[in-house]
Amino acid sequence: MQQRGIPGRALEALLACGRHLYDHRGTRIVFFDGPSRERLRRLKSGADYRAIEPWLDAYAVVGMDGCVKTVGHRYKRLHRS
């Protein structure tokens, strides 16, 4: 998180409101899509949402044990197979 400049509050919002996509290798990818961004906007106040908004392109890879393996910024579309 520190190397990629993603703050903890952005990761917390991602895990709480993000969409989960299983990769069939024992992990899942969590990211913000349109409906999850709208859900986050409804849950957070205006100032809180604007503070997180620069990191809405972030994703997290979460293991089956619930531990976050890595986080990053999406530059390309995720392929859903």
N, C-alpha and C positions, 0 to 999 in steps of 0.2 A: 504494500500500500504506500509506503513511504517513497519508494523509488518511482512510483508512477504518479505520485501527488494526489492520491485519492484519500480524502479525510474519513475518519471513522464514522461520522454522522451520515455520510453518503453511503457507506457500506451498510449501515444499519437500515437505512431507508430502502436500499436495494434488496436486502434480505427480507424485509417486512412486506414490501409491495411489489417486488419484481416478479416477472414471469419465470417459471422454472421449466427448463428444457433438458430432458434426460439424454445423455449422449451414448447410452448402451455400453459404456465401458466402466461403469461403477461410479460415475460422477454425474453431476448435473450442472448446467450453466444457468445462471440467474442474470437477467437483464431487464431493462425497461423497454416495453413496447408501448403502443398507444394507450390501451386500456389501463396498464399499470401506471403510466404517467398521470392519467386522469385520476386514478385512485389515490395516488400520492398527493396530487393537488387538492383533493377533497379532504384528506387527513391532516395535512400541514397547513399552518397559517401562511399568509402571503409572504411574509418576511422569511419564514423557515423554508418555504418552497424555493424562493429566489436564491437562498444561500446554497441549496443543493443543486439547483438547475445546471450549473456548469459541468456537473458530473453525471448527467443523465445518459451519457453514452458509455458509462462504465458497465463492466460485467464481472461476475465472480464465478469461479469454479469451486464447487462445494462437493466434498467427498460424501460417501454414504453414511459416514459417522457424524456428519454435520460440521466438520471442520472446513474452514475456508482454505483452499489449496493455493489459489492465486487470484489476483484481480488485475484488471487492465482496462484499456479504452477500446471500444469498438470502432474500427475504421472501415470495416466491410460488413455486409449483411451476414447474419447467421443463417446457415443452411439447415433447414429442418427436414430431417429424413425420416 
